[in-house]
Amino acid sequence: MKTRTIVFTGGGTAGHIMPNIALFDEAKKYFDKIVYIGSNGMEKEILKNYPNVLFYEIPCVKFIRKLTLKNLLIPFKLKKSIKQAKRILKEIKPDVIFSKGGYVSLPTVIAGKKLDIPIISHESDMTMGLANKIIYHYSNKMLTTFSTTAENRNKCIFVGSPIREKVFTGNKNNLNLNFDKNKPTILFFGGSLGAKAINNVVEANLTELVKNYNIIHLTGKGKKIDLKNRINGYFQQEYANNIEDFFDEADIVVTRGGANAIFELLAIKKPMLIIPLPKSESRGDQIDNAKYFERQGYAKILFQENLTISNLLNDLEYMKKNKQKYIDAMNNAPEKNVNKKIISLIMNEIKKG
């Protein structure tokens, strides 16, 4: 019997890595070999925790969203990356490539298309990112988290967001934080790379925040806050491989609007205050995601331009009083076995070939 191999690709941030990882367990039921192609970034470090997944590193090129001469080098660097990805794919001979988008995926997808390997991609956000707009043209099918993303696109199929099973196994007792049980716990979480605006407002107002709340602060890689004195009721960490335990500890989560994170929080019914990345720093995808979640009653939005300690405290107080309302709305969210559906669609594409 032929050995089946699947290649996952995507990286740069946890939002492009964790949805891939969410599919590993279901993929193991159908594939003998799981391979991951990524860059020398966060994915390389995270994949060390998955010794049964073979990791290949390729150089990747990121488009810089401003006028810079560095962007002129992209075609030349991309050509080199595609050549390396093509060499790897020829060696491992995969049956299919699953791309989670982002600039890290691009060389592998283009190389895979040149080798006639079926490509299934996934778009997490309501609007496609630059890389996925390109990847769409190379894909046999592109799966989407939001139904509106799939509208009027013949290659798109709405499936939802892959969710890691690990998220459901969080246990706050693993943390031993010794917080005041009479205070609600707020988790500030700006994504794997952190969020400067969120970090700044927490750091500047710690004394005020811990009066009424226990504070967990995941600052992002390399963004630890240096405190002169220990503050009771405050815990900080740069990055958490056991994020599920911090989710379990939190009563409310203050987060950015990345689709992967907010859909995981939705899955475990955690009320969230979303502070989306503003359009001045992004293409506005997090704002679209956050507005959708607020319309559904899953979250409240605090726009970054309105992020003051006064507004933050008012919103946290409102969410504390209305916590059950948010949980009830999330309990009514449509349940789907997304991971199983995605692998099923991947297998269907292989059978077509």
BAMI-723476 format. One record per residue (C-alpha): residue in three letters; x, y, z. Coordinates in steps of 0.1 Angstrom, whole numbers, padded with zeros to 4 digits, always signed. Layout:
REM BAMI-723476
ALAXYZ;...
This chain:
REM BAMI-723476
MET+0000+0000+0000;LYS+0013+0035-0009;THR+0024+0056+0020;ARG+0004+0088+0022;THR+0021+0121+0030;ILE+0006+0155+0038;VAL+0026+0188+0039;PHE+0015+0216+0061;THR+0029+0251+0056;GLY+0024+0285+0073;GLY+0042+0305+0099;GLY+0055+0338+0111;THR+0029+0341+0138;ALA+0009+0316+0159;GLY-0022+0325+0139;HIS-0007+0308+0109;ILE+0008+0279+0129;MET-0019+0268+0154;PRO-0046+0260+0129;ASN-0022+0237+0112;ILE-0014+0220+0145;ALA-0051+0217+0152;LEU-0054+0194+0122;PHE-0025+0170+0131;ASP-0046+0145+0151;GLU-0073+0142+0125;ALA-0046+0140+0097;LYS-0029+0111+0114;LYS-0060+0090+0108;TYR-0054+0092+0070;PHE-0017+0100+0065;ASP+0013+0079+0073;LYS+0036+0109+0072;ILE+0031+0145+0083;VAL+0056+0171+0071;TYR+0058+0208+0079;ILE+0076+0234+0057;GLY+0082+0267+0073;SER+0108+0294+0080;ASN+0134+0300+0107;GLY+0106+0316+0128;MET+0082+0308+0155;GLU+0070+0276+0137;LYS+0104+0261+0139;GLU+0105+0265+0177;ILE+0069+0253+0182;LEU+0073+0222+0159;LYS+0101+0209+0182;ASN+0072+0199+0205;TYR+0059+0175+0177;PRO+0088+0151+0171;ASN+0067+0129+0148;VAL+0062+0158+0124;LEU+0092+0162+0100;PHE+0102+0199+0097;TYR+0119+0215+0067;GLU+0131+0250+0068;ILE+0132+0273+0038;PRO+0141+0310+0035;CYS+0110+0332+0032;VAL+0103+0367+0020;LYS+0079+0392+0037;PHE+0063+0421+0019;ILE+0068+0453+0039;ARG+0037+0475+0039;LYS+0055+0508+0032;LEU+0077+0522+0005;THR+0111+0506+0009;LEU+0138+0494-0015;LYS+0138+0460+0003;ASN+0106+0452-0015;LEU+0124+0454-0049;LEU+0144+0423-0038;ILE+0113+0402-0032;PRO+0111+0386-0067;PHE+0147+0374-0065;LYS+0144+0361-0030;LEU+0111+0344-0037;LYS+0125+0326-0067;LYS+0153+0311-0045;SER+0127+0301-0019;ILE+0105+0284-0045;LYS+0135+0265-0059;GLN+0143+0252-0024;ALA+0107+0242-0017;LYS+0105+0224-0050;ARG+0136+0204-0041;ILE+0121+0194-0008;LEU+0087+0185-0024;LYS+0104+0163-0050;GLU+0122+0145-0022;ILE+0092+0137+0000;LYS+0066+0134-0028;PRO+0035+0145-0008;ASP-0001+0136-0018;VAL-0013+0171-0009;ILE-0003+0205+0005;PHE-0023+0223+0032;SER-0015+0260+0033;LYS-0025+0283+0062;GLY-0016+0314+0043;GLY+0009+0341+0051;TYR+0042+0349+0033;VAL+0058+0317+0047;SER+0033+0295+0027;LEU+0038+0312-0006;PRO+0070+0295-0019;THR+0058+0260-0010;VAL+0024+0266-0027;ILE+0039+0279-0059;ALA+0065+0251-0060;GLY+0037+0226-0053;LYS+0016+0239-0082;LYS+0046+0235-0105;LEU+0048+0199-0095;ASP+0010+0193-0099;ILE+0005+0186-0062;PRO-0031+0193-0050;ILE-0032+0224-0028;ILE-0058+0232-0002;SER-0055+0265+0015;HIS-0074+0282+0044;GLU-0082+0319+0051;SER-0089+0327+0087;ASP-0100+0363+0084;MET-0131+0378+0069;THR-0110+0394+0042;MET-0081+0377+0024;GLY-0045+0388+0032;LEU-0021+0397+0004;ALA-0004+0363+0004;ASN-0037+0344+0003;LYS-0049+0365-0026;ILE-0020+0351-0045;ILE-0023+0316-0030;TYR-0060+0315-0040;HIS-0050+0313-0077;TYR-0027+0283-0071;SER-0051+0264-0049;ASN-0075+0237-0059;LYS-0098+0248-0031;MET-0096+0276-0005;LEU-0114+0270+0028;THR-0127+0299+0049;THR-0135+0306+0085;PHE-0162+0332+0076;SER-0191+0324+0052;THR-0189+0359+0036;THR-0153+0352+0025;ALA-0165+0323+0004;GLU-0192+0343-0014;ASN-0188+0347-0052;ARG-0156+0328-0052;ASN-0159+0295-0070;LYS-0129+0279-0054;CYS-0139+0288-0018;ILE-0157+0266+0007;PHE-0169+0279+0041;VAL-0159+0255+0068;GLY-0151+0275+0100;SER-0119+0277+0120;PRO-0097+0247+0130;ILE-0096+0243+0168;ARG-0069+0226+0187;GLU-0083+0198+0210;LYS-0057+0210+0236;VAL-0077+0242+0241;PHE-0104+0222+0258;THR-0080+0206+0283;GLY-0069+0237+0302;ASN-0064+0234+0339;LYS-0058+0266+0360;ASN-0044+0244+0388;ASN-0013+0239+0367;LEU-0004+0276+0371;ASN-0004+0280+0409;LEU-0009+0317+0407;ASN-0023+0322+0442;PHE-0046+0349+0431;ASP-0073+0365+0453;LYS-0103+0343+0447;ASN-0127+0372+0454;LYS-0114+0391+0423;PRO-0122+0382+0387;THR-0091+0374+0366;ILE-0084+0393+0334;LEU-0061+0378+0308;PHE-0044+0404+0286;PHE-0032+0386+0255;GLY-0019+0404+0224;GLY-0011+0374+0203;SER+0022+0355+0200;LEU+0041+0386+0191;GLY+0024+0408+0217;ALA+0006+0441+0212;LYS+0024+0473+0221;ALA-0007+0494+0227;ILE-0022+0468+0251;ASN+0011+0463+0269;ASN+0016+0500+0273;VAL-0019+0506+0289;VAL-0014+0476+0313;GLU+0021+0487+0323;ALA+0011+0523+0329;ASN-0019+0514+0350;LEU-0010+0482+0369;THR-0017+0497+0403;GLU-0052+0507+0392;LEU-0060+0474+0375;VAL-0051+0452+0404;LYS-0074+0470+0428;ASN-0104+0451+0414;TYR-0089+0424+0392;ASN-0062+0397+0391;ILE-0041+0404+0360;ILE-0024+0378+0338;HIS-0003+0395+0311;LEU+0011+0376+0282;THR+0034+0403+0268;GLY+0047+0386+0236;LYS+0082+0373+0227;GLY+0109+0397+0238;LYS+0084+0422+0254;LYS+0087+0414+0291;ILE+0080+0444+0314;ASP+0108+0451+0339;LEU+0092+0459+0372;LYS+0111+0473+0402;ASN+0088+0457+0427;ARG+0066+0427+0427;ILE+0029+0436+0424;ASN+0004+0413+0441;GLY-0023+0401+0418;TYR-0002+0405+0386;PHE+0015+0378+0367;GLN+0034+0383+0334;GLN+0050+0359+0309;GLU+0062+0365+0274;TYR+0047+0335+0256;ALA+0028+0304+0268;ASN+0030+0269+0253;ASN+0002+0261+0278;ILE-0021+0289+0268;GLU-0051+0266+0275;ASP-0043+0268+0313;PHE-0043+0306+0312;PHE-0076+0305+0293;ASP-0090+0283+0320;GLU-0079+0307+0347;ALA-0094+0338+0330;ASP-0129+0352+0336;ILE-0125+0377+0307;VAL-0099+0379+0280;VAL-0086+0411+0265;THR-0072+0403+0231;ARG-0064+0414+0196;GLY-0088+0404+0168;GLY-0068+0376+0152;ALA-0093+0350+0140;ASN-0075+0320+0154;ALA-0073+0333+0189;ILE-0109+0346+0191;PHE-0124+0314+0176;GLU-0105+0293+0202;LEU-0119+0316+0229;LEU-0154+0312+0214;ALA-0150+0274+0214;ILE-0143+0274+0252;LYS-0169+0302+0259;LYS-0146+0329+0272;PRO-0161+0365+0271;MET-0137+0388+0253;LEU-0129+0424+0250;ILE-0114+0428+0216;ILE-0089+0456+0208;PRO-0083+0451+0171;LEU-0052+0462+0153;PRO-0061+0496+0137;LYS-0062+0501+0099;SER-0031+0523+0102;GLU-0012+0492+0112;SER-0030+0466+0091;ARG-0054+0459+0063;GLY-0083+0461+0088;ASP-0090+0424+0090;GLN-0090+0424+0128;ILE-0116+0451+0128;ASP-0139+0431+0105;ASN-0134+0400+0127;ALA-0141+0420+0159;LYS-0173+0436+0145;TYR-0186+0402+0135;PHE-0180+0388+0170;GLU-0197+0419+0186;ARG-0227+0415+0163;GLN-0231+0379+0174;GLY-0229+0389+0211;TYR-0196+0370+0217;ALA-0175+0400+0225;LYS-0172+0437+0230;ILE-0150+0460+0210;LEU-0127+0487+0223;PHE-0110+0504+0194;GLN-0073+0512+0199;GLU-0079+0550+0193;ASN-0102+0549+0224;LEU-0079+0528+0245;THR-0076+0548+0278;ILE-0075+0534+0313;SER-0109+0550+0319;ASN-0125+0533+0289;LEU-0108+0500+0296;LEU-0120+0499+0332;ASN-0155+0509+0322;ASP-0156+0481+0296;LEU-0142+0455+0320;GLU-0168+0465+0346;TYR-0196+0461+0319;MET-0183+0427+0309;LYS-0180+0415+0345;LYS-0217+0425+0351;ASN-0228+0410+0318;LYS-0206+0379+0317;GLN-0234+0354+0315;LYS-0250+0372+0286;TYR-0218+0367+0266;ILE-0216+0330+0276;ASP-0252+0324+0266;ALA-0246+0339+0232;MET-0215+0317+0227;ASN-0234+0286+0239;ASN-0258+0292+0209;ALA-0229+0295+0184;PRO-0232+0268+0157;GLU-0211+0238+0166;LYS-0192+0221+0138;ASN-0165+0194+0137;VAL-0143+0217+0116;ASN-0111+0197+0119;LYS-0128+0165+0106;LYS-0146+0184+0078;ILE-0113+0200+0066;ILE-0094+0166+0065;SER-0124+0151+0047;LEU-0123+0178+0020;ILE-0085+0172+0017;MET-0091+0135+0011;ASN-0117+0142-0015;GLU-0093+0164-0034;ILE-0067+0136-0034;LYS-0092+0111-0047;LYS-0100+0134-0076;GLY-0064+0131-0087;
